Amino acid sequence: WTLCERPPSPHFNAWGPFLLAVVELEEGVRMTSNLVDADAATLKAGMALAPVFVREDGATLLRYRPA
């Protein structure tokens, strides 16, 4: 994971600082996603995460939070 303090493009300006992570599913698939309801100081590699579906701009997006 990493804390993105500067938006990578203008499309992300409204997000402010956000946590970007590589999430590994139980099936072994890895994907990038954002972490919500999380504090970067308390994250640990391999910790359990739970899916969260967030509605933004007319689309439903998959995010994760600490379980």
All heavy atoms as TSV, in Angstrom:
chain	resi	resn	atom	element	x	y	z
A	1	TRP	N	N	0.845	-1.174	0.000
A	1	TRP	CA	C	0.000	0.000	0.000
A	1	TRP	C	C	0.881	1.224	0.000
A	1	TRP	O	O	2.068	1.165	0.335
A	1	TRP	CB	C	-0.934	0.012	1.214
A	1	TRP	CG	C	-0.229	0.190	2.519
A	1	TRP	CD1	C	0.016	1.364	3.158
A	1	TRP	CD2	C	0.360	-0.811	3.322
A	1	TRP	NE1	N	0.701	1.137	4.316
A	1	TRP	CE2	C	0.934	-0.192	4.443
A	1	TRP	CE3	C	0.465	-2.196	3.209
A	1	TRP	CZ2	C	1.600	-0.900	5.434
A	1	TRP	CZ3	C	1.126	-2.899	4.195
A	1	TRP	CH2	C	1.670	-2.243	5.290
A	2	THR	N	N	0.298	2.309	-0.396
A	2	THR	CA	C	0.979	3.591	-0.358
A	2	THR	C	C	-0.067	4.678	-0.142
A	2	THR	O	O	-1.218	4.531	-0.544
A	2	THR	CB	C	1.784	3.852	-1.654
A	2	THR	OG1	O	2.555	5.042	-1.499
A	2	THR	CG2	C	0.871	4.008	-2.864
A	3	LEU	N	N	0.333	5.730	0.501
A	3	LEU	CA	C	-0.539	6.875	0.704
A	3	LEU	C	C	-0.267	7.859	-0.423
A	3	LEU	O	O	0.843	8.391	-0.535
A	3	LEU	CB	C	-0.274	7.528	2.060
A	3	LEU	CG	C	-1.080	8.788	2.359
A	3	LEU	CD1	C	-2.571	8.497	2.366
A	3	LEU	CD2	C	-0.641	9.397	3.670
A	4	CYS	N	N	-1.244	8.057	-1.284
A	4	CYS	CA	C	-1.114	9.002	-2.396
A	4	CYS	C	C	-1.555	10.369	-1.901
A	4	CYS	O	O	-2.747	10.600	-1.697
A	4	CYS	CB	C	-1.980	8.557	-3.571
A	4	CYS	SG	S	-1.486	6.985	-4.261
A	5	GLU	N	N	-0.602	11.233	-1.688
A	5	GLU	CA	C	-0.910	12.572	-1.181
A	5	GLU	C	C	-1.164	13.563	-2.304
A	5	GLU	O	O	-1.861	14.542	-2.109
A	5	GLU	CB	C	0.215	13.049	-0.272
A	5	GLU	CG	C	0.311	12.190	0.981
A	5	GLU	CD	C	1.257	12.756	2.000
A	5	GLU	OE1	O	1.290	13.985	2.159
A	5	GLU	OE2	O	1.955	11.959	2.628
A	6	ARG	N	N	-0.578	13.298	-3.472
A	6	ARG	CA	C	-0.815	14.150	-4.637
A	6	ARG	C	C	-1.567	13.331	-5.667
A	6	ARG	O	O	-1.170	12.216	-5.983
A	6	ARG	CB	C	0.515	14.616	-5.220
A	6	ARG	CG	C	1.234	15.587	-4.305
A	6	ARG	CD	C	2.557	16.045	-4.859
A	6	ARG	NE	N	2.521	16.212	-6.301
A	6	ARG	CZ	C	3.616	16.326	-7.032
A	6	ARG	NH1	N	4.807	16.281	-6.480
A	6	ARG	NH2	N	3.523	16.480	-8.331
A	7	PRO	N	N	-2.653	13.862	-6.197
A	7	PRO	CA	C	-3.435	13.099	-7.173
A	7	PRO	C	C	-2.610	12.799	-8.427
A	7	PRO	O	O	-1.872	13.666	-8.905
A	7	PRO	CB	C	-4.618	14.004	-7.491
A	7	PRO	CG	C	-4.225	15.351	-7.028
A	7	PRO	CD	C	-3.191	15.190	-5.970
A	8	PRO	N	N	-2.712	11.573	-8.951
A	8	PRO	CA	C	-1.954	11.224	-10.154
A	8	PRO	C	C	-2.466	11.916	-11.414
A	8	PRO	O	O	-1.745	12.019	-12.393
A	8	PRO	CB	C	-2.121	9.706	-10.255
A	8	PRO	CG	C	-3.353	9.397	-9.478
A	8	PRO	CD	C	-3.474	10.446	-8.424
A	9	SER	N	N	-3.712	12.377	-11.377
A	9	SER	CA	C	-4.271	13.136	-12.495
A	9	SER	C	C	-5.406	13.999	-11.945
A	9	SER	O	O	-5.884	13.770	-10.834
A	9	SER	CB	C	-4.788	12.202	-13.593
A	9	SER	OG	O	-6.008	11.612	-13.207
A	10	PRO	N	N	-5.851	14.988	-12.712
A	10	PRO	CA	C	-6.919	15.866	-12.234
A	10	PRO	C	C	-8.217	15.135	-11.873
A	10	PRO	O	O	-8.994	15.606	-11.059
A	10	PRO	CB	C	-7.153	16.818	-13.407
A	10	PRO	CG	C	-5.873	16.813	-14.165
A	10	PRO	CD	C	-5.314	15.427	-13.999
A	11	HIS	N	N	-8.434	13.944	-12.434
A	11	HIS	CA	C	-9.649	13.181	-12.137
A	11	HIS	C	C	-9.736	12.782	-10.663
A	11	HIS	O	O	-10.807	12.479	-10.158
A	11	HIS	CB	C	-9.732	11.926	-12.994
A	11	HIS	CG	C	-9.644	12.194	-14.467
A	11	HIS	ND1	N	-10.345	13.192	-15.096
A	11	HIS	CD2	C	-8.913	11.609	-15.436
A	11	HIS	CE1	C	-10.065	13.200	-16.379
A	11	HIS	NE2	N	-9.189	12.251	-16.616
A	12	PHE	N	N	-8.601	12.751	-9.975
A	12	PHE	CA	C	-8.550	12.316	-8.579
A	12	PHE	C	C	-8.479	13.474	-7.587
A	12	PHE	O	O	-8.312	13.251	-6.399
A	12	PHE	CB	C	-7.355	11.385	-8.361
A	12	PHE	CG	C	-7.434	10.112	-9.153
A	12	PHE	CD1	C	-6.822	10.015	-10.390
A	12	PHE	CD2	C	-8.117	9.015	-8.663
A	12	PHE	CE1	C	-6.884	8.839	-11.126
A	12	PHE	CE2	C	-8.201	7.837	-9.390
A	12	PHE	CZ	C	-7.579	7.751	-10.624
A	13	ASN	N	N	-8.594	14.696	-8.050
A	13	ASN	CA	C	-8.462	15.867	-7.163
A	13	ASN	C	C	-9.429	15.828	-5.990
A	13	ASN	O	O	-9.067	16.179	-4.879
A	13	ASN	CB	C	-8.667	17.164	-7.950
A	13	ASN	CG	C	-7.450	17.527	-8.767
A	13	ASN	OD1	O	-6.371	16.990	-8.565
A	13	ASN	ND2	N	-7.622	18.427	-9.711
A	14	ALA	N	N	-10.653	15.401	-6.212
A	14	ALA	CA	C	-11.664	15.408	-5.149
A	14	ALA	C	C	-11.396	14.349	-4.082
A	14	ALA	O	O	-11.950	14.431	-2.989
A	14	ALA	CB	C	-13.054	15.199	-5.754
A	15	TRP	N	N	-10.588	13.358	-4.381
A	15	TRP	CA	C	-10.339	12.280	-3.423
A	15	TRP	C	C	-9.450	12.719	-2.269
A	15	TRP	O	O	-9.481	12.125	-1.198
A	15	TRP	CB	C	-9.678	11.095	-4.100
A	15	TRP	CG	C	-10.566	10.333	-5.021
A	15	TRP	CD1	C	-11.743	10.739	-5.565
A	15	TRP	CD2	C	-10.342	9.021	-5.504
A	15	TRP	NE1	N	-12.262	9.759	-6.369
A	15	TRP	CE2	C	-11.420	8.700	-6.344
A	15	TRP	CE3	C	-9.332	8.093	-5.315
A	15	TRP	CZ2	C	-11.513	7.477	-6.999
A	15	TRP	CZ3	C	-9.433	6.884	-5.962
A	15	TRP	CH2	C	-10.512	6.580	-6.791
A	16	GLY	N	N	-8.624	13.743	-2.478
A	16	GLY	CA	C	-7.672	14.125	-1.440
A	16	GLY	C	C	-6.665	12.999	-1.271
A	16	GLY	O	O	-6.570	12.123	-2.119
A	17	PRO	N	N	-5.915	12.979	-0.185
A	17	PRO	CA	C	-5.011	11.839	0.024
A	17	PRO	C	C	-5.814	10.542	0.122
A	17	PRO	O	O	-6.881	10.511	0.725
A	17	PRO	CB	C	-4.345	12.152	1.364
A	17	PRO	CG	C	-4.502	13.614	1.548
A	17	PRO	CD	C	-5.784	13.982	0.852
A	18	PHE	N	N	-5.323	9.482	-0.523
A	18	PHE	CA	C	-6.014	8.199	-0.462
A	18	PHE	C	C	-4.996	7.070	-0.413
A	18	PHE	O	O	-3.843	7.231	-0.809
A	18	PHE	CB	C	-6.988	8.028	-1.629
A	18	PHE	CG	C	-6.352	8.037	-2.999
A	18	PHE	CD1	C	-5.994	6.855	-3.623
A	18	PHE	CD2	C	-6.134	9.232	-3.673
A	18	PHE	CE1	C	-5.420	6.858	-4.875
A	18	PHE	CE2	C	-5.573	9.247	-4.933
A	18	PHE	CZ	C	-5.202	8.058	-5.538
A	19	LEU	N	N	-5.433	5.931	0.106
A	19	LEU	CA	C	-4.591	4.748	0.206
A	19	LEU	C	C	-4.801	3.862	-1.005
A	19	LEU	O	O	-5.927	3.466	-1.315
A	19	LEU	CB	C	-4.917	3.960	1.481
A	19	LEU	CG	C	-4.493	4.628	2.774
A	19	LEU	CD1	C	-5.172	3.969	3.967
A	19	LEU	CD2	C	-2.976	4.561	2.912
A	20	LEU	N	N	-3.732	3.541	-1.686
A	20	LEU	CA	C	-3.762	2.656	-2.835
A	20	LEU	C	C	-3.044	1.376	-2.428
A	20	LEU	O	O	-1.959	1.427	-1.839
A	20	LEU	CB	C	-3.056	3.310	-4.023
A	20	LEU	CG	C	-2.988	2.515	-5.312
A	20	LEU	CD1	C	-4.385	2.315	-5.877
A	20	LEU	CD2	C	-2.105	3.226	-6.311
A	21	ALA	N	N	-3.651	0.220	-2.712
A	21	ALA	CA	C	-3.067	-1.042	-2.267
A	21	ALA	C	C	-3.198	-2.124	-3.327
A	21	ALA	O	O	-4.077	-2.072	-4.178
A	21	ALA	CB	C	-3.764	-1.514	-0.991
A	22	VAL	N	N	-2.303	-3.097	-3.247
A	22	VAL	CA	C	-2.441	-4.329	-4.016
A	22	VAL	C	C	-3.091	-5.322	-3.063
A	22	VAL	O	O	-2.556	-5.624	-2.002
A	22	VAL	CB	C	-1.078	-4.851	-4.509
A	22	VAL	CG1	C	-1.245	-6.196	-5.207
A	22	VAL	CG2	C	-0.436	-3.832	-5.436
A	23	VAL	N	N	-4.269	-5.801	-3.435
A	23	VAL	CA	C	-5.049	-6.712	-2.597
A	23	VAL	C	C	-4.959	-8.110	-3.214
A	23	VAL	O	O	-5.188	-8.269	-4.411
A	23	VAL	CB	C	-6.525	-6.253	-2.533
A	23	VAL	CG1	C	-7.367	-7.231	-1.750
A	23	VAL	CG2	C	-6.608	-4.847	-1.945
A	24	GLU	N	N	-4.591	-9.093	-2.383
A	24	GLU	CA	C	-4.537	-10.473	-2.869
A	24	GLU	C	C	-5.752	-11.223	-2.347
A	24	GLU	O	O	-5.957	-11.334	-1.138
A	24	GLU	CB	C	-3.269	-11.182	-2.420
A	24	GLU	CG	C	-3.144	-12.573	-2.991
A	24	GLU	CD	C	-1.814	-13.238	-2.705
A	24	GLU	OE1	O	-0.925	-12.598	-2.125
A	24	GLU	OE2	O	-1.681	-14.408	-3.077
A	25	LEU	N	N	-6.565	-11.726	-3.265
A	25	LEU	CA	C	-7.754	-12.480	-2.901
A	25	LEU	C	C	-7.366	-13.897	-2.483
A	25	LEU	O	O	-6.268	-14.367	-2.798
A	25	LEU	CB	C	-8.728	-12.535	-4.075
A	25	LEU	CG	C	-9.153	-11.175	-4.661
A	25	LEU	CD1	C	-10.108	-11.388	-5.822
A	25	LEU	CD2	C	-9.770	-10.302	-3.596
A	26	GLU	N	N	-8.258	-14.590	-1.779
A	26	GLU	CA	C	-7.991	-15.959	-1.340
A	26	GLU	C	C	-7.661	-16.878	-2.510
A	26	GLU	O	O	-6.905	-17.838	-2.364
A	26	GLU	CB	C	-9.184	-16.513	-0.561
A	26	GLU	CG	C	-9.356	-15.885	0.796
A	26	GLU	CD	C	-10.552	-16.445	1.551
A	26	GLU	OE1	O	-11.193	-17.399	1.069
A	26	GLU	OE2	O	-10.835	-15.921	2.640
A	27	GLU	N	N	-8.208	-16.594	-3.683
A	27	GLU	CA	C	-7.965	-17.414	-4.871
A	27	GLU	C	C	-6.576	-17.176	-5.459
A	27	GLU	O	O	-6.191	-17.848	-6.411
A	27	GLU	CB	C	-9.028	-17.122	-5.941
A	27	GLU	CG	C	-10.440	-17.477	-5.525
A	27	GLU	CD	C	-11.124	-16.431	-4.647
A	27	GLU	OE1	O	-10.585	-15.340	-4.442
A	27	GLU	OE2	O	-12.221	-16.753	-4.165
A	28	GLY	N	N	-5.839	-16.188	-4.931
A	28	GLY	CA	C	-4.493	-15.897	-5.419
A	28	GLY	C	C	-4.408	-14.744	-6.393
A	28	GLY	O	O	-3.317	-14.316	-6.754
A	29	VAL	N	N	-5.547	-14.249	-6.840
A	29	VAL	CA	C	-5.566	-13.117	-7.770
A	29	VAL	C	C	-5.181	-11.849	-7.027
A	29	VAL	O	O	-5.629	-11.609	-5.910
A	29	VAL	CB	C	-6.979	-12.957	-8.390
A	29	VAL	CG1	C	-7.055	-11.734	-9.274
A	29	VAL	CG2	C	-7.365	-14.212	-9.143
A	30	ARG	N	N	-4.344	-11.035	-7.629
A	30	ARG	CA	C	-3.962	-9.738	-7.051
A	30	ARG	C	C	-4.563	-8.625	-7.893
A	30	ARG	O	O	-4.590	-8.703	-9.116
A	30	ARG	CB	C	-2.449	-9.584	-7.013
A	30	ARG	CG	C	-1.797	-10.522	-6.057
A	30	ARG	CD	C	-0.315	-10.302	-6.030
A	30	ARG	NE	N	0.297	-11.286	-5.157
A	30	ARG	CZ	C	1.570	-11.582	-5.161
A	30	ARG	NH1	N	2.379	-10.962	-5.997
A	30	ARG	NH2	N	2.040	-12.484	-4.337
A	31	MET	N	N	-5.027	-7.589	-7.203
A	31	MET	CA	C	-5.616	-6.453	-7.904
A	31	MET	C	C	-5.323	-5.177	-7.133
A	31	MET	O	O	-5.073	-5.216	-5.924
A	31	MET	CB	C	-7.127	-6.638	-8.056
A	31	MET	CG	C	-7.839	-6.872	-6.743
A	31	MET	SD	S	-9.557	-7.354	-6.922
A	31	MET	CE	C	-10.321	-5.783	-7.137
A	32	THR	N	N	-5.305	-4.061	-7.818
A	32	THR	CA	C	-5.141	-2.783	-7.134
A	32	THR	C	C	-6.513	-2.239	-6.776
A	32	THR	O	O	-7.477	-2.419	-7.506
A	32	THR	CB	C	-4.400	-1.749	-8.005
A	32	THR	OG1	O	-4.960	-1.747	-9.302
A	32	THR	CG2	C	-2.930	-2.032	-8.071
A	33	SER	N	N	-6.570	-1.576	-5.627
A	33	SER	CA	C	-7.811	-0.981	-5.156
A	33	SER	C	C	-7.461	0.093	-4.136
A	33	SER	O	O	-6.302	0.247	-3.756
A	33	SER	CB	C	-8.704	-2.050	-4.521
A	33	SER	OG	O	-9.970	-1.494	-4.189
A	34	ASN	N	N	-8.470	0.798	-3.709
A	34	ASN	CA	C	-8.305	1.791	-2.652
A	34	ASN	C	C	-8.744	1.190	-1.333
A	34	ASN	O	O	-9.659	0.375	-1.288
A	34	ASN	CB	C	-9.147	3.034	-2.937
A	34	ASN	CG	C	-8.664	3.751	-4.162
A	34	ASN	OD1	O	-9.071	3.398	-5.255
A	34	ASN	ND2	N	-7.806	4.719	-3.998
A	35	LEU	N	N	-8.095	1.615	-0.262
A	35	LEU	CA	C	-8.502	1.224	1.081
A	35	LEU	C	C	-9.290	2.377	1.681
A	35	LEU	O	O	-8.890	3.543	1.554
A	35	LEU	CB	C	-7.288	0.915	1.951
A	35	LEU	CG	C	-6.393	-0.219	1.464
A	35	LEU	CD1	C	-5.210	-0.397	2.413
A	35	LEU	CD2	C	-7.170	-1.505	1.339
A	36	VAL	N	N	-10.413	2.059	2.313
A	36	VAL	CA	C	-11.248	3.070	2.971
A	36	VAL	C	C	-11.364	2.722	4.446
A	36	VAL	O	O	-11.117	1.582	4.847
A	36	VAL	CB	C	-12.648	3.165	2.319
A	36	VAL	CG1	C	-12.545	3.651	0.882
A	36	VAL	CG2	C	-13.379	1.838	2.362
A	37	ASP	N	N	-11.721	3.689	5.256
A	37	ASP	CA	C	-11.865	3.492	6.701
A	37	ASP	C	C	-10.600	2.866	7.291
A	37	ASP	O	O	-10.673	1.986	8.144
A	37	ASP	CB	C	-13.080	2.612	7.034
A	37	ASP	CG	C	-14.368	3.188	6.477
A	37	ASP	OD1	O	-14.474	4.426	6.413
A	37	ASP	OD2	O	-15.257	2.403	6.104
A	38	ALA	N	N	-9.443	3.298	6.803
A	38	ALA	CA	C	-8.173	2.731	7.253
A	38	ALA	C	C	-7.189	3.846	7.576
A	38	ALA	O	O	-7.232	4.915	6.974
A	38	ALA	CB	C	-7.593	1.830	6.171
A	39	ASP	N	N	-6.300	3.564	8.504
A	39	ASP	CA	C	-5.226	4.477	8.879
A	39	ASP	C	C	-3.921	3.851	8.415
A	39	ASP	O	O	-3.603	2.713	8.793
A	39	ASP	CB	C	-5.236	4.675	10.397
A	39	ASP	CG	C	-4.116	5.561	10.891
A	39	ASP	OD1	O	-3.435	6.200	10.062
A	39	ASP	OD2	O	-3.919	5.614	12.114
A	40	ALA	N	N	-3.158	4.556	7.598
A	40	ALA	CA	C	-1.921	4.011	7.045
A	40	ALA	C	C	-0.962	3.525	8.136
A	40	ALA	O	O	-0.242	2.548	7.936
A	40	ALA	CB	C	-1.239	5.054	6.166
A	41	ALA	N	N	-0.978	4.154	9.291
A	41	ALA	CA	C	-0.065	3.783	10.376
A	41	ALA	C	C	-0.399	2.424	10.996
A	41	ALA	O	O	0.451	1.800	11.615
A	41	ALA	CB	C	-0.068	4.856	11.459
A	42	THR	N	N	-1.634	1.953	10.813
A	42	THR	CA	C	-2.037	0.692	11.438
A	42	THR	C	C	-2.108	-0.469	10.446
A	42	THR	O	O	-2.413	-1.584	10.846
A	42	THR	CB	C	-3.404	0.832	12.132
A	42	THR	OG1	O	-4.388	1.158	11.148
A	42	THR	CG2	C	-3.369	1.910	13.197
A	43	LEU	N	N	-1.819	-0.217	9.170
A	43	LEU	CA	C	-1.888	-1.286	8.170
A	43	LEU	C	C	-0.709	-2.235	8.307
A	43	LEU	O	O	0.390	-1.827	8.668
A	43	LEU	CB	C	-1.899	-0.686	6.759
A	43	LEU	CG	C	-3.103	0.172	6.413
A	43	LEU	CD1	C	-2.919	0.781	5.030
A	43	LEU	CD2	C	-4.376	-0.644	6.472
A	44	LYS	N	N	-0.952	-3.508	8.009
A	44	LYS	CA	C	0.088	-4.524	8.034
A	44	LYS	C	C	-0.055	-5.398	6.789
A	44	LYS	O	O	-1.165	-5.724	6.380
A	44	LYS	CB	C	-0.038	-5.396	9.280
A	44	LYS	CG	C	0.163	-4.626	10.570
A	44	LYS	CD	C	0.352	-5.577	11.725
A	44	LYS	CE	C	0.466	-4.916	13.058
A	44	LYS	NZ	N	1.149	-3.687	13.176
A	45	ALA	N	N	1.073	-5.777	6.210
A	45	ALA	CA	C	1.048	-6.671	5.047
A	45	ALA	C	C	0.374	-7.977	5.437
A	45	ALA	O	O	0.637	-8.530	6.502
A	45	ALA	CB	C	2.459	-6.925	4.552
A	46	GLY	N	N	-0.531	-8.449	4.606
A	46	GLY	CA	C	-1.209	-9.708	4.844
A	46	GLY	C	C	-2.440	-9.620	5.728
A	46	GLY	O	O	-3.078	-10.629	5.983
A	47	MET	N	N	-2.782	-8.420	6.197
A	47	MET	CA	C	-3.952	-8.296	7.069
A	47	MET	C	C	-5.239	-8.581	6.299
A	47	MET	O	O	-5.299	-8.413	5.079
A	47	MET	CB	C	-4.011	-6.909	7.729
A	47	MET	CG	C	-4.348	-5.772	6.804
A	47	MET	SD	S	-4.257	-4.129	7.570
A	47	MET	CE	C	-5.487	-4.246	8.823
A	48	ALA	N	N	-6.241	-9.057	7.022
A	48	ALA	CA	C	-7.531	-9.369	6.405
A	48	ALA	C	C	-8.263	-8.088	6.020
A	48	ALA	O	O	-8.261	-7.108	6.777
A	48	ALA	CB	C	-8.383	-10.188	7.369
A	49	LEU	N	N	-8.876	-8.118	4.852
A	49	LEU	CA	C	-9.654	-6.983	4.355
A	49	LEU	C	C	-11.055	-7.450	4.005
A	49	LEU	O	O	-11.276	-8.621	3.728
A	49	LEU	CB	C	-8.988	-6.382	3.111
A	49	LEU	CG	C	-7.574	-5.852	3.289
A	49	LEU	CD1	C	-6.990	-5.477	1.930
A	49	LEU	CD2	C	-7.538	-4.677	4.238
A	50	ALA	N	N	-11.983	-6.520	4.004
A	50	ALA	CA	C	-13.368	-6.810	3.638
A	50	ALA	C	C	-13.760	-5.910	2.470
A	50	ALA	O	O	-13.374	-4.735	2.434
A	50	ALA	CB	C	-14.303	-6.562	4.824
A	51	PRO	N	N	-14.517	-6.421	1.512
A	51	PRO	CA	C	-14.942	-5.591	0.382
A	51	PRO	C	C	-15.984	-4.565	0.805
A	51	PRO	O	O	-16.796	-4.805	1.688
A	51	PRO	CB	C	-15.538	-6.599	-0.600
A	51	PRO	CG	C	-15.942	-7.757	0.238
A	51	PRO	CD	C	-15.007	-7.794	1.402
A	52	VAL	N	N	-15.921	-3.417	0.165
A	52	VAL	CA	C	-16.885	-2.336	0.377
A	52	VAL	C	C	-17.256	-1.825	-1.014
A	52	VAL	O	O	-16.379	-1.561	-1.837
A	52	VAL	CB	C	-16.262	-1.176	1.194
A	52	VAL	CG1	C	-17.224	-0.027	1.325
A	52	VAL	CG2	C	-15.786	-1.645	2.543
A	53	PHE	N	N	-18.544	-1.704	-1.288
A	53	PHE	CA	C	-18.984	-1.194	-2.577
A	53	PHE	C	C	-19.422	0.248	-2.391
A	53	PHE	O	O	-20.283	0.552	-1.575
A	53	PHE	CB	C	-20.114	-2.062	-3.127
A	53	PHE	CG	C	-19.642	-3.462	-3.416
A	53	PHE	CD1	C	-19.797	-4.467	-2.481
A	53	PHE	CD2	C	-19.012	-3.746	-4.612
A	53	PHE	CE1	C	-19.352	-5.755	-2.732
A	53	PHE	CE2	C	-18.560	-5.035	-4.884
A	53	PHE	CZ	C	-18.733	-6.031	-3.937
A	54	VAL	N	N	-18.792	1.142	-3.149
A	54	VAL	CA	C	-19.013	2.585	-3.019
A	54	VAL	C	C	-19.636	3.107	-4.309
A	54	VAL	O	O	-19.151	2.817	-5.401
A	54	VAL	CB	C	-17.669	3.305	-2.742
A	54	VAL	CG1	C	-17.867	4.801	-2.643
A	54	VAL	CG2	C	-17.004	2.755	-1.495
A	55	ARG	N	N	-20.697	3.872	-4.176
A	55	ARG	CA	C	-21.362	4.477	-5.333
A	55	ARG	C	C	-20.739	5.843	-5.577
A	55	ARG	O	O	-20.752	6.704	-4.703
A	55	ARG	CB	C	-22.855	4.606	-5.033
A	55	ARG	CG	C	-23.666	5.024	-6.196
A	55	ARG	CD	C	-24.118	3.797	-6.969
A	55	ARG	NE	N	-25.031	4.227	-8.008
A	55	ARG	CZ	C	-25.034	3.722	-9.220
A	55	ARG	NH1	N	-24.219	2.756	-9.530
A	55	ARG	NH2	N	-25.874	4.160	-10.112
A	56	GLU	N	N	-20.152	6.043	-6.764
A	56	GLU	CA	C	-19.522	7.317	-7.124
A	56	GLU	C	C	-19.839	7.657	-8.571
A	56	GLU	O	O	-19.614	6.845	-9.458
A	56	GLU	CB	C	-17.994	7.235	-6.973
A	56	GLU	CG	C	-17.489	7.512	-5.598
A	56	GLU	CD	C	-15.971	7.539	-5.567
A	56	GLU	OE1	O	-15.343	7.865	-6.582
A	56	GLU	OE2	O	-15.430	7.211	-4.515
A	57	ASP	N	N	-20.322	8.858	-8.778
A	57	ASP	CA	C	-20.571	9.361	-10.137
A	57	ASP	C	C	-21.332	8.371	-11.008
A	57	ASP	O	O	-20.992	8.141	-12.156
A	57	ASP	CB	C	-19.249	9.740	-10.817
A	57	ASP	CG	C	-18.535	10.868	-10.094
A	57	ASP	OD1	O	-19.224	11.726	-9.518
A	57	ASP	OD2	O	-17.291	10.890	-10.108
A	58	GLY	N	N	-22.349	7.724	-10.439
A	58	GLY	CA	C	-23.181	6.825	-11.213
A	58	GLY	C	C	-22.613	5.427	-11.407
A	58	GLY	O	O	-23.184	4.629	-12.134
A	59	ALA	N	N	-21.485	5.129	-10.779
A	59	ALA	CA	C	-20.886	3.797	-10.905
A	59	ALA	C	C	-20.674	3.206	-9.516
A	59	ALA	O	O	-20.466	3.932	-8.546
A	59	ALA	CB	C	-19.553	3.886	-11.632
A	60	THR	N	N	-20.728	1.890	-9.418
A	60	THR	CA	C	-20.436	1.208	-8.160
A	60	THR	C	C	-19.006	0.707	-8.231
A	60	THR	O	O	-18.639	-0.039	-9.147
A	60	THR	CB	C	-21.404	0.034	-7.938
A	60	THR	OG1	O	-22.737	0.551	-7.921
A	60	THR	CG2	C	-21.119	-0.663	-6.623
A	61	LEU	N	N	-18.187	1.137	-7.272
A	61	LEU	CA	C	-16.767	0.808	-7.254
A	61	LEU	C	C	-16.436	-0.107	-6.087
A	61	LEU	O	O	-16.991	0.037	-4.998
A	61	LEU	CB	C	-15.934	2.091	-7.162
A	61	LEU	CG	C	-16.225	3.131	-8.245
A	61	LEU	CD1	C	-15.473	4.417	-7.943
A	61	LEU	CD2	C	-15.856	2.605	-9.601
A	62	LEU	N	N	-15.531	-1.022	-6.305
A	62	LEU	CA	C	-15.089	-1.939	-5.266
A	62	LEU	C	C	-13.907	-1.335	-4.522
A	62	LEU	O	O	-12.907	-0.960	-5.136
A	62	LEU	CB	C	-14.687	-3.287	-5.889
A	62	LEU	CG	C	-14.073	-4.319	-4.948
A	62	LEU	CD1	C	-15.025	-4.691	-3.822
A	62	LEU	CD2	C	-13.642	-5.540	-5.736
A	63	ARG	N	N	-14.031	-1.236	-3.237
A	63	ARG	CA	C	-12.954	-0.769	-2.353
A	63	ARG	C	C	-12.790	-1.825	-1.265
A	63	ARG	O	O	-13.596	-2.751	-1.156
A	63	ARG	CB	C	-13.320	0.568	-1.704
A	63	ARG	CG	C	-13.672	1.661	-2.668
A	63	ARG	CD	C	-12.408	2.247	-3.262
A	63	ARG	NE	N	-12.743	3.469	-3.971
A	63	ARG	CZ	C	-12.642	3.591	-5.280
A	63	ARG	NH1	N	-12.280	2.577	-6.005
A	63	ARG	NH2	N	-12.935	4.725	-5.865
A	64	TYR	N	N	-11.789	-1.656	-0.410
A	64	TYR	CA	C	-11.582	-2.583	0.710
A	64	TYR	C	C	-11.335	-1.790	1.973
A	64	TYR	O	O	-10.856	-0.663	1.929
A	64	TYR	CB	C	-10.381	-3.502	0.426
A	64	TYR	CG	C	-10.705	-4.537	-0.606
A	64	TYR	CD1	C	-10.520	-4.271	-1.956
A	64	TYR	CD2	C	-11.223	-5.766	-0.249
A	64	TYR	CE1	C	-10.842	-5.207	-2.917
A	64	TYR	CE2	C	-11.544	-6.714	-1.205
A	64	TYR	CZ	C	-11.354	-6.432	-2.522
A	64	TYR	OH	O	-11.676	-7.357	-3.475
A	65	ARG	N	N	-11.671	-2.403	3.115
A	65	ARG	CA	C	-11.405	-1.821	4.432
A	65	ARG	C	C	-10.851	-2.934	5.317
A	65	ARG	O	O	-11.081	-4.112	5.039
A	65	ARG	CB	C	-12.676	-1.231	5.040
A	65	ARG	CG	C	-13.738	-2.244	5.356
A	65	ARG	CD	C	-14.881	-1.658	6.190
A	65	ARG	NE	N	-15.941	-2.627	6.378
A	65	ARG	CZ	C	-15.873	-3.673	7.210
A	65	ARG	NH1	N	-14.792	-3.870	7.927
A	65	ARG	NH2	N	-16.868	-4.524	7.309
A	66	PRO	N	N	-10.124	-2.566	6.372
A	66	PRO	CA	C	-9.649	-3.600	7.299
A	66	PRO	C	C	-10.834	-4.382	7.854
A	66	PRO	O	O	-11.851	-3.810	8.200
A	66	PRO	CB	C	-8.937	-2.811	8.389
A	66	PRO	CG	C	-8.513	-1.543	7.707
A	66	PRO	CD	C	-9.613	-1.237	6.729
A	67	ALA	N	N	-10.685	-5.714	7.918
A	67	ALA	CA	C	-11.773	-6.569	8.410
A	67	ALA	C	C	-11.834	-6.555	9.925
A	67	ALA	O	O	-10.866	-6.324	10.594
A	67	ALA	CB	C	-11.570	-7.998	7.904
